[in-house]
C-alpha cells in the first residue's frame, strides 16, 4: 500500500478481531520503524 505522499506502508492488519484493534506499519526516511494503531472506545464499537 502506498500513501499519497509516497510513504510505503504495510497492509492493515487485524491481530485479533475481538478487540477491534488494527495496525499498519511503515519506516520513516531515517529508517526508523513505526506502528500506527486504531483504538476504539470499547470493544465492539464501530470504527469512526
N, C-alpha and C positions, 0 to 999 in steps of 0.2 A: 504494500500500500504506500502511496506517496501523497504527502500533504501539499497543498498549493504552493508553498514556499520552497519546495524541493527537499524537504526532510524525509528520509526513508523511515517509515515506522512499520512495526510488525502488524499482522492481522490482530483484530481484537480477540482476546482470549477470555473465556469464562472458566475460572478454575473450579468453581462449584456453583451450579445454577441455583441451589437452595439459598445461598447467601446474597445473590444478586450482584456480586462484585464482578466488574470487568476490568481488564488491563490491556494496555498497549505499551510497547517498548521502543525506544529509539536511542541513538547516540548523538550527542551534540558535536559541533565542529572540532572540539578538542579531543573527541573520542570517549568522553565520559558517558556511561550508560545511564539511562533514565527509565523510570516506570511511571505511567500515569494510570491512576485507579479511579474508577467510577464508584462512588459511595452513595448508597441510598439511605434515606432517613431511618427506615426499618426494613427488615426482611419482608419481601412480598410487595413493597411499594413499586409502582410503575416508574420507569425512568422518565426524567423530565424532558 
